[in-house]
Amino acid sequence: MVTIKKIAQDLNLSVSAVSRALSPVPERVKLVNSRHRKMIIEAAAFMGYKRNRQAEFMQRGRNAAIGVFVPEICDSQMCNLMFGIAETAFSHGFPVNFHPGIDAKSYEAFIRANLNNPSAGIISYPPTFDQTPHTAELLHKYHQGHGRILLLNTTVAEDGIPSLNMDETYGGKLAAQTLKKHDCQIYLHCASTKHVSKMRITGFTEELSGNRINSIPRCAKLDFWQNKLKSYSRIGIFARHDLAAGEYIRQLRQAGADFGKNVFIVGYDNSPLSEVLDPALTSIKQPFREQGRKATEILLSLIYGKNENTPIETMKPSLIKRDSA
């Protein structure tokens, strides 16, 4: 195993100089002159040096793992998020402890575990954060004890805690812009009380301001679609997710829709389902793997004091165009 002492011996430099040059703390790195710093970094890379994160954080009274709370949802998006976090953390020598959950009880258990055995930092995806004030109290308790935290896709901003969110409103606007190109007589969307879906619909309706816009009943039946097809020659539809879009396509086909001519539909999530539907579904893709990578980089910057005042940041989705619109 390559050590700082070994690098120092090979370069005929002091152990303290090598330690400072390889430190993740910017203030320590600056203490080494640029020529020596470049030489040390190149030698460390050539020799395959890896920081001993466990030893480093044991000195701080913490464990080196990054704690991550994710919704207990088995889909490709959550897998991509977890892969992005894991691959980036591992590349920096940090293990990751994933804690899946779906309710306040599981979320509070995650925070308590990190209070009892402090981790290097937390990436938290709290689906019930805004519904249970007690979880917010626990999270702030961890934060006040010098724990570094990054919130993911939270619906409520917390003072002093940075977050990295998907721009759901922009996703809705993308869907509207695509459907507008087909000059539809009416635009339909899924009504929903969920915060994320409401943000998507807000973007959709704002972009289509001045056009005829209606919501689709949650239990829309065949006759609903038949009536719409009789009343309008060109219909644009925005589904809150690809699964809902698949059901609409099934019903519309029964109602006699001619996709690409009198009906155009955009889904959300760009799930594997979207490619195999008939017609193949135009959908909004959210960059979850990239979000996982960026979230980890931000957290590591917070851990080492490189970016103490990280604001709320957003990542924009993109549109994957297929036959349905």
N, C-alpha and C positions, 0 to 999 in steps of 0.2 A: 504494500500500500504506500503510495506517494504521500509524504508529509511536508508540511511547511519547512520543517528542519532540513529535510533532504534537499529541497529546492534552494534554501539559503546556502547550504554547503556547496552545492554545484555552482552557484553563481558568486560565491565568496561575498555574500551579503549577510547582514544581521537577520535573525529570525523575526525581530520586530518589524523590520522594513518589509519583509515578504508578507508578513501577516497583515500589515496595513494596506499594502498594494492589492491584496486579494480580498480585502474586507468588502462586504456589501454596503457598508456605511460610507457615504460620500465624504464626510468630514475626515475620516481616517485615511481614505485613499489620497486625499489632497496633500497629506503630510509627506508623501513620497515624491521625489522629483520625477518628471515625466519620462526621462530616459530610463531610469531604473524601473519605473512602473511598467513601461512597455516590455522591457526585457523579462521581468518577472511573469507578466501575463502570458507572454509567448512561451516561456519555459514551462509554466504550469500546464498550458494546453498541450504541449508536446509530450509531457510526462504523464498526462492523464490524471492530473490532480482533481479531486472532488472534495468539497467541504464536508466535514463531519457535522451534519446538521443536528444530530442527536446530542452530541457533546456541546455544541454551541448553545442550544436552547436549554439544556439541563442547567447550565450556569445561570440562566435567567429564571429558573424555577418553572419551566414550561416544557412541554413535549414538542417535538419538531413537526408534528402532523398538522395539516390544514384540515379543519373541520368543515364539512359541507352538508347543508340541509337542502334536500331536493324533494319535490312532490313525488309521492308514490304512484307515478304514472308510467306505464310501460309503453313508450312509443319512441319513434326514431328521433324526435326532437330532444327528449330528455337524455337519450343515449349520446347524442352528439354533444350536448352540453357537458355531460360527465366525462366523455372522452377528451374534450378540449381542456377541461380543468386538470384531469389526471396527467395527460401527456406533458402539459406545461409545468405542472408542479414537479413531476418526476425528473424533468430535464434540469431543474434547479436543485435536485436532491431532496425534495420534500415529499414525504408520504402523505396520503390523503385518506381521511376517514369519512366515508359517505354515510349519511343518516337519512334514509327515506321516511317520509311521513305524510299524512294528509289532514291532520287535525291539530288543534291547539295542544292537546295532551302530548303528542309525539314531538311537537316543536319545543315545548317547555322541557321535555326530557333531554333534548339535544342541547339546549342552552345550559341546563343544570350540569350535564356531563362535562361541558367545557369550563364551567365555573369550578367544578371539583378537581378537574385535571386540565389546567389551562393549556390550550393549543397555541401554536404559533400565530394563528389567526383564523377567522371564520368567513366563509362565503355562504350567505344565507338567502335561500329562496323561500320566503315565508308566505304561503298561500292564505293563512288566516291571521296574518299580522295585524291587519286593521280591524279585526273583529274581537280580539282579545287583548285588552290593555295590559294584562298581567305579563304577557309574553314580551311586550315592549319594555316593561320594567326590568325584566330579567336580562334582556339584551343590553340595555343601557348599563346595568350593573356590571356585565362583562366588559363593556366598552370603557367604563370609568376605571376599571382595574387595569388599564393600559392594554386591553385586548384590541387587536386590529380587526375591523369588520368591513365587509363589502356586501351590500344588499343587492339582490338580483330581482329585477322585474317586480318591485314592490309597488303597491297601489297607494301607499302613504309614505311621504318623505319624513324622515326622522332627523331632527336637528343634530348636526355633528357627525352623522353617519353617511358616508358616500354611497352612491348606488349606481348601478349600470343597468339600464332598462331598454327593452325593445320599444321602438317608436310605433306603437300600434295605430295611432292616428294616421301616420304616413302610409301604413299598409292599406288602410281604408281608402285613402286618396288615390293610391295606385290602382286599386280595383275600379274606382269610379272613372278614372282617366281612361282605362282600357275599355270599359263599357260605353263611355261617351263616344268613342270613335265609331260605334255602330249606330249612332243616332236613334236610340231607342225612344219609344213613345212613353214608356213607363219603366221605372227602376224599382226593383224589389230587394229588400234586405231582411235578414233574420232579426227579429226583435229579441233582446236579451237583457236581463238585469245584471249580468256579471260585468264587473268593472272593465275587464280586458275587452270583451265583446262590445261594450258601450263605447269604448275609445275607438274601436275600428269603425263602428257605425257613425260616430261623430265625424271622422275624417271623410267617410263616404258621402254623407249628406251635405257636408260643407262644400265638397268639391262639386256636387250636383245641384247646388243652390239655384233655384229658378226652374228646375225640372220637376216633373211629377214623380213623387217618391212615396211608396207604400211599404208597410212591413208585412211579412209573411206570418200568418198565424202559426203557433207552435204545432198545432195538430192539423195542418193543412191536408185536405183530402183531394181526391181526384177531381171533384167538381170545382174546387177552387182554381186549379190550373186550367181546366176546360173553359171556365168563365173568362179567365185572363186572356187565353188564346183567342177567344171570340171577340174580345173587346179591343185588343191591341195587336197590331201587325208586327211589332218589334219590341221584345221584352228583354231587359237587362237584369240579371239576378246576381246578388252578392251573398254568398253563404258564409256563416261565421266559422266554419271549418270544413274540411274536405269530406268528412263523413256525412254532414248535412247536405252538401252539394251532391253526393252520390244518390241520396234518397230523392232529392228534387229531380235529378236526371231520370231516375226510374219512373217517377210519377208523370213527369212531362212527356216521356216517351209513350206512356199509356194514353196520355191526353192528345197525342198526335203532333207533338212539337217537331219542328225541323231545325235541329241545332245548326248554328252558323248562318241561318237565314231569318228565322223569326224569334229565336231564343238564343241568348248569349249568357254564359254563366262563369263566374269567377269564385274559386274556393279560397281557403286559407290554410296554411301550414305546409303545403307542398309535400304531403305524406306519400308513401309508396303507392297508395290507392289512386292518387291523381293520374298516374301514367297509364293505369290499366282500365280506367273507366272508358265508356263509349258514349260520347266523345271523350278523348283525353282532356283532362281538366286543366285549364289555366288557373294558376294558384299563386298565392303570395308565399314566398320563401323567407323564413327568418333565420339569420346566420347563427344558430345556437352553438356550433362548434367554435366559431370565431369568438362568440361571446364568452365561452368557457376559457379560452386562451387569454383573452383580454382581461377578464375578471381576475384570473390568477396573477397576471403581471401587475395589475393595479394593487392587489392585496400585498404582493411581495414588496412593492414600492412603499406601501403604508407600513409594513412590518419594519423596514429598514430606514424609515423616516425620510424617504426621498420625495414624498408627495403628501404632506400632511393635510393639505386643504383641497383634496380631490372633490370636485363638485359632482352634481348629478350628471351622468353622461348617458347618451342614448345611442343605439345602433339601429340603422335603417334596414328594413326588409327590402326585398326585390321581387319583381314579378317574373314568373316562369310562364311564358306564353305557349299554349297548346291549342288544340282544335276547338275547344268550347267557347272561346272568345278571341 
